[in-house]
């Protein structure tokens, strides 16, 4: 899917209306992202460990071409 027209920053006020509260919430969420390594590892511990079998059974990309950047 491709957009027919490109988005300009000047269009955001019209196309993506935000309130003052939205701006404050976005700024606060940006500040909360900076966590130390210990806190991040504690966060990751909350997730269940994936089994080797489930990782092996997971399908990869379709096709025979090697991935290139």
C-alpha positions in Angstrom: 0.0 0.0 0.0 1.4 3.4 -0.9 0.1 6.8 0.0 -0.7 9.0 -3.0 0.4 12.2 -1.3 3.3 12.8 1.1 2.6 14.1 4.6 4.0 17.5 5.4 4.6 18.6 8.9 2.4 21.6 8.3 -0.5 19.2 7.7 -0.3 17.6 11.1 -2.5 20.2 12.8 -5.3 19.5 10.3 -4.8 15.7 9.7 -3.9 14.7 13.2 -5.6 17.0 15.7 -4.1 16.9 19.2 -4.9 18.6 22.4 -2.6 20.2 24.9 -3.1 17.1 27.1 -2.0 14.9 24.2 1.3 16.8 23.9 2.0 16.6 27.6 1.3 12.8 27.6 3.6 12.3 24.7 6.4 14.3 26.3 5.9 12.3 29.6 6.0 9.0 27.8 9.3 10.0 26.1 10.8 10.7 29.5 9.7 7.3 31.0 11.6 5.4 28.3 15.0 6.1 29.9 15.4 3.2 32.3 18.6 1.6 33.6 19.7 -1.9 32.6 18.6 -3.5 35.9 15.1 -2.2 35.5 14.9 -3.4 31.9 16.1 -6.9 32.8 13.5 -7.1 35.6 10.9 -6.1 33.1 12.0 -8.8 30.7 11.8 -11.4 33.5 8.0 -11.0 33.6 7.6 -12.6 30.2 7.5 -16.4 29.8 10.5 -18.1 28.3 10.0 -19.5 24.8 10.7 -23.1 24.4 13.3 -24.4 21.9 10.6 -26.3 20.1 8.4 -23.3 19.6 11.3 -21.3 18.3 12.3 -24.1 15.8 8.7 -24.5 14.6 8.4 -20.8 13.9 8.4 -20.2 10.1 10.9 -17.8 8.6 10.7 -15.5 5.6 9.2 -16.8 2.4 11.5 -17.4 -0.6 15.0 -18.7 -1.3 16.7 -15.3 -1.6 19.2 -14.3 1.0 18.4 -11.2 3.0 20.2 -8.1 1.8 20.2 -4.6 3.1 
